[in-house]
Amino acid sequence: AYLSSAVVGRKLLKYLFLHAGMDNEDDDVVIGNGGFVSHVTLSPLCRTILMTMFEKFCGMAPNSIEHSYLLRDIAYSRQGDHQSENTLSFDGDTIHVEKAIGAGILEEFFLPMIIDSLSNVPGGGMPPAVALVSIIPTLNQVLRVALWKAKRNRHKQNELDDHIDHCFLLAKKALFCTDIERRKVAVHLLIMLINIASERSENSGASHSGSTVLDEARGYLRRCMTQHQCDVRLEVYASLVSQMSKADEGDDETESDGCRQHSVISQILLNHYHNRWTTQMMI
């Protein structure tokens, strides 16, 4: 009964968030037009819903993971969910950004607030279970919306670089925590940021701060593969292999993204193998 009530509550709050954050005078809502979100508004109700949610899982409440599901559900809301009765539709797949209404609202108005709230969590970051099932998928979806906008509007490129940089600080905070589970969270966040920053660099060249973050993130990931505990190293390998499997399962529209991920992950693994082989030969 408790779980059923939680599902109903999330469904209602998600509907209210989307309904409050969008201009409902137009049924054909899109998140971008020349790089800007269309038909969305900064609603006090949206802010209240987010702040209440963050107080729960950033405060590490006993039911924090249930509260975090709401953020993930909002980020993966599809076009039309604000008018649909079936609004709880997370299935683990990345939604094409032009249909990602919830992520569009979060990116346009609330992403800095989300990152700042996470940065203030004591103990090296939020609970690992919350980060893996909700926070990282949400940041991935929202950053992809920001990337999509940056491709179409150069004024959004600096904002994207700031978002990537601040998320990288979150990863470093978790990585330097003594808790192994939080270091595993840092691994997943680093891999997600490497994929985002690689695509950013590919579209804009090396003359931006995102390329610096990309190099630093790769360096930290290499450290995870050589210097940290065995469990952390295994998490790196498992996460990289999982990313390659997801890239293989993409459809035609995401084929180029899948090829890019293959290239990035293969380069990471090959460089690591080369360094380890060189070290062994010198012994």
Secondary structure as GFF3:
##gff-version 3
##sequence-region A 1 283
A	DSSP	alpha_helix	2	20	.	.	.	ID=ss1
A	DSSP	alpha_helix	44	57	.	.	.	ID=ss2
A	DSSP	alpha_helix	64	75	.	.	.	ID=ss3
A	DSSP	three_ten_helix	81	83	.	.	.	ID=ss4
A	DSSP	three_ten_helix	97	99	.	.	.	ID=ss5
A	DSSP	alpha_helix	101	105	.	.	.	ID=ss6
A	DSSP	pi_helix	106	110	.	.	.	ID=ss7
A	DSSP	alpha_helix	111	119	.	.	.	ID=ss8
A	DSSP	alpha_helix	128	130	.	.	.	ID=ss9
A	DSSP	pi_helix	131	135	.	.	.	ID=ss10
A	DSSP	alpha_helix	136	152	.	.	.	ID=ss11
A	DSSP	three_ten_helix	154	156	.	.	.	ID=ss12
A	DSSP	alpha_helix	157	175	.	.	.	ID=ss13
A	DSSP	alpha_helix	180	204	.	.	.	ID=ss14
A	DSSP	alpha_helix	209	226	.	.	.	ID=ss15
A	DSSP	alpha_helix	230	248	.	.	.	ID=ss16
A	DSSP	three_ten_helix	252	254	.	.	.	ID=ss17
A	DSSP	alpha_helix	255	282	.	.	.	ID=ss18
###
